[in-house]
Amino acid sequence: RLARIGWRAQALPSDADEVGSVARVVAQHRAGYQLHDGVDVYNAQPAARFLKRELDPTERPAVGDFVLVAAGKPPTIERILPRRTELKRGAAGESHQRQLIATNIDTVFVLSGLDGDLNPARLERYLLLVQGSGAAPVLVLTKADRSDAADATVAELAQRIVGVEIHAVNAKSPDSIAPLLAYLGPGHTAVLVGSSGAGKSTLTNTLLGRQALKTA
């Protein structure tokens, strides 16, 4: 059940059954959190200690966290289980602080379009974001169907960005994105990053096999 949402076999705390059930944070809103237990999605509130102003923000529940949830109306997030990776970025207006974006991520798909939006320096900034998180970056060049130089671009980037897998795809084609499925599956979690218009929503829809997100 939990492997469907990225859980890997690991020991739970000895008092886990007393505290609550395991779920994963899939969204964070002003009014609380949205959790997934491998079957259903439901809303929950954080325990009072997570709301203390002096608490380090990285110690609060974040998207991707596996948590122990106490039953109730509403259910309450009581504990964050150990994180295996943490994806962070600089917090807006706070040069010395880091904002937690997502946790327990295995692969970060860094997207850029081959339709004139390709910017190697920007890609390197994204890769810098991933570096040190514990997750593995994979460069995905979308809109390959609109470019006559996809292979040449891949070769050029491979020389500049060493050690990172690169795939040129048509994000609308299930056959074209098939190589990306190797990074997915039970117990594995991937996220998509990239500038607006790079094809994140299109790729997500094709991976899911349904129109879950609106595209431009």
C-alpha positions as CSV (number, residue, x, y, z in Angstrom):
1,R,0.0,0.0,0.0
2,L,2.7,2.5,1.0
3,A,5.1,1.5,-1.7
4,R,2.7,3.0,-4.2
5,I,3.4,6.4,-2.8
6,G,7.2,6.0,-2.4
7,W,7.6,4.2,0.9
8,R,10.7,1.9,1.2
9,A,11.0,-1.0,3.6
10,Q,12.4,0.5,6.8
11,A,11.8,0.0,10.5
12,L,9.1,2.1,12.1
13,P,9.6,3.6,15.6
14,S,8.7,1.0,18.3
15,D,5.8,3.1,19.4
16,A,4.4,3.8,15.9
17,D,1.2,1.8,16.5
18,E,0.5,3.8,19.6
19,V,1.0,7.1,17.9
20,G,-0.9,6.6,14.7
21,S,-0.9,5.4,11.1
22,V,1.7,6.1,8.4
23,A,0.8,8.6,5.6
24,R,2.6,10.9,3.2
25,V,2.3,14.6,2.8
26,V,1.3,15.4,-0.8
27,A,0.3,19.0,-0.5
28,Q,0.6,21.9,2.0
29,H,-1.9,24.7,2.2
30,R,-2.5,27.6,4.5
31,A,-5.3,25.7,6.2
32,G,-3.3,22.5,6.7
33,Y,-1.9,19.5,4.9
34,Q,-3.2,17.0,2.4
35,L,-2.0,13.4,3.1
36,H,-2.1,10.1,1.1
37,D,-2.1,6.8,2.9
38,G,-1.6,4.7,-0.3
39,V,-5.3,4.4,-0.8
40,D,-7.0,7.6,0.0
41,V,-6.2,11.4,0.1
42,Y,-7.4,13.3,3.1
43,N,-6.8,16.6,5.0
44,A,-5.0,16.8,8.3
45,Q,-3.7,19.4,10.8
46,P,-0.2,19.6,12.3
47,A,0.2,19.0,16.1
48,A,0.5,22.2,18.1
49,R,4.3,22.0,18.6
50,F,4.8,22.3,14.8
51,L,3.1,25.7,14.9
52,K,5.5,27.4,17.3
53,R,7.0,30.5,15.7
54,E,10.5,29.8,17.0
55,L,10.6,26.4,15.4
56,D,13.0,25.9,12.5
57,P,10.8,25.7,9.4
58,T,12.7,22.6,8.2
59,E,11.4,20.8,11.3
60,R,7.8,21.2,10.2
61,P,6.1,18.7,7.9
62,A,6.9,19.2,4.3
63,V,5.7,17.8,1.0
64,G,7.1,14.3,0.6
65,D,7.4,13.6,4.3
66,F,6.2,10.3,5.7
67,V,4.4,11.1,9.0
68,L,2.6,9.4,11.8
69,V,-1.0,10.5,12.0
70,A,-3.3,10.3,15.0
71,A,-7.0,9.6,14.2
72,G,-9.5,12.4,15.0
73,K,-11.6,15.1,13.5
74,P,-9.4,16.4,11.9
75,P,-6.6,13.8,11.9
76,T,-3.4,15.2,13.4
77,I,0.2,14.9,12.2
78,E,2.1,13.8,15.3
79,R,5.5,12.9,14.1
80,I,7.8,13.2,11.0
81,L,9.6,10.0,10.1
82,P,13.3,10.2,9.2
83,R,14.0,11.8,5.8
84,R,16.3,10.1,3.4
85,T,16.7,13.2,1.1
86,E,15.9,16.9,1.4
87,L,15.5,19.3,-1.6
88,K,16.1,22.9,-0.5
89,R,16.5,26.3,-2.0
90,G,17.3,29.8,-0.8
91,A,14.4,31.3,1.1
92,A,13.0,34.5,-0.5
93,G,14.6,37.6,1.1
94,E,16.7,35.5,3.5
95,S,20.1,34.8,1.9
96,H,21.3,32.7,4.9
97,Q,18.2,30.5,5.2
98,R,17.2,27.5,3.2
99,Q,13.6,26.7,2.3
100,L,12.6,23.0,2.2
101,I,10.8,22.2,-1.1
102,A,10.3,18.5,-0.8
103,T,11.7,15.4,1.0
104,N,12.3,11.7,0.3
105,I,12.9,12.4,-3.4
106,D,15.0,9.9,-5.4
107,T,15.1,11.6,-8.8
108,V,14.7,15.2,-9.9
109,F,13.7,15.6,-13.6
110,V,15.1,19.0,-14.7
111,L,13.1,20.1,-17.7
112,S,13.9,22.5,-20.5
113,G,12.4,22.9,-23.9
114,L,14.2,22.5,-27.2
115,D,12.1,25.2,-28.7
116,G,14.4,28.2,-28.1
117,D,14.1,28.3,-24.3
118,L,17.2,26.2,-23.7
119,N,19.6,28.0,-21.3
120,P,22.6,25.9,-20.2
121,A,23.4,28.3,-17.4
122,R,19.9,28.0,-16.0
123,L,20.1,24.2,-16.2
124,E,23.3,24.4,-14.2
125,R,21.5,26.5,-11.5
126,Y,18.9,23.8,-11.2
127,L,21.5,21.1,-11.0
128,L,23.2,23.1,-8.2
129,L,19.8,23.1,-6.4
130,V,19.7,19.3,-6.6
131,Q,23.4,18.9,-5.6
132,G,23.7,17.9,-2.0
133,S,20.0,16.9,-1.6
134,G,20.7,13.2,-1.9
135,A,18.5,13.0,-5.0
136,A,19.8,12.2,-8.5
137,P,19.2,14.8,-11.3
138,V,18.1,13.7,-14.7
139,L,18.0,16.3,-17.5
140,V,14.9,16.1,-19.7
141,L,14.9,18.1,-22.9
142,T,11.3,18.4,-24.0
143,K,9.7,19.4,-27.4
144,A,12.2,17.2,-29.3
145,D,9.6,16.9,-32.0
146,R,10.0,20.7,-32.7
147,S,13.8,20.6,-33.0
148,D,16.1,19.4,-35.8
149,A,19.1,19.5,-33.6
150,A,18.0,17.4,-30.6
151,D,20.9,14.9,-30.9
152,A,23.5,17.7,-31.4
153,T,22.1,19.5,-28.3
154,V,22.3,16.4,-26.2
155,A,25.9,15.8,-27.2
156,E,26.8,19.4,-26.5
157,L,25.2,19.4,-23.1
158,A,26.8,16.0,-22.2
159,Q,30.2,17.7,-22.6
160,R,29.3,20.6,-20.5
161,I,27.2,18.8,-17.8
162,V,29.2,15.7,-17.0
163,G,27.8,12.7,-15.1
164,V,24.1,13.6,-15.6
165,E,21.7,11.5,-17.6
166,I,20.1,13.4,-20.5
167,H,17.0,12.5,-22.4
168,A,15.5,14.4,-25.4
169,V,11.7,13.6,-25.6
170,N,8.4,14.6,-27.0
171,A,6.5,15.0,-23.7
172,K,3.2,14.2,-25.5
173,S,4.3,10.8,-26.7
174,P,4.2,7.8,-24.4
175,D,6.7,6.0,-26.5
176,S,9.1,8.9,-26.4
177,I,9.0,9.2,-22.6
178,A,9.3,5.5,-22.0
179,P,13.0,5.7,-20.9
180,L,11.9,7.9,-18.0
181,L,9.8,5.1,-16.5
182,A,13.0,3.4,-15.4
183,Y,13.2,6.1,-12.7
184,L,9.7,5.5,-11.4
185,G,7.9,2.6,-9.7
186,P,7.0,1.3,-6.3
187,G,9.2,2.8,-3.5
188,H,10.6,5.5,-5.8
189,T,9.7,9.2,-6.0
190,A,10.5,11.8,-8.7
191,V,9.8,15.5,-8.9
192,L,9.8,17.8,-12.0
193,V,11.4,21.2,-12.0
194,G,11.9,23.7,-14.7
195,S,10.8,27.1,-16.0
196,S,7.2,27.9,-17.1
197,G,6.4,26.4,-20.4
198,A,9.1,23.7,-20.2
199,G,6.5,21.0,-20.4
200,K,6.1,19.8,-16.8
201,S,2.4,19.5,-16.9
202,T,2.4,17.9,-20.3
203,L,5.0,15.3,-19.2
204,T,3.0,14.7,-16.0
205,N,-0.2,14.0,-17.9
206,T,1.6,11.6,-20.3
207,L,3.3,9.7,-17.4
208,L,-0.1,9.4,-15.7
209,G,-1.9,8.5,-18.9
210,R,-4.7,11.1,-18.2
211,Q,-5.2,14.8,-18.3
212,A,-4.6,15.5,-14.6
213,L,-3.2,19.0,-15.1
214,K,-4.1,21.9,-17.4
215,T,-1.6,22.8,-20.1
216,A,-1.1,25.9,-22.2
